[in-house]
Amino acid sequence: MTRTEPTDGPDDGSEETEPTITLTFMCVRNAGRSQMATAFAEREVAERGLAD
């Protein structure tokens, strides 16, 4: 998983926004792994209250 670190805020005077978190799942030789990884990540996001 890749996670961006929070910053002190934008330097351009615009409104502050939450950092974007991007996850990439790359599984080879077993297509089911990607779907399972996505499901596990979505569950963790929901349990931790990180959903939009």
Secondary structure, 3 states (H helix, E strand, C coil): CCCCCCCCCCCCCCCCCCCCCCCCCCCCCCHHHHHHHHHHHHHHHHHCCCCC
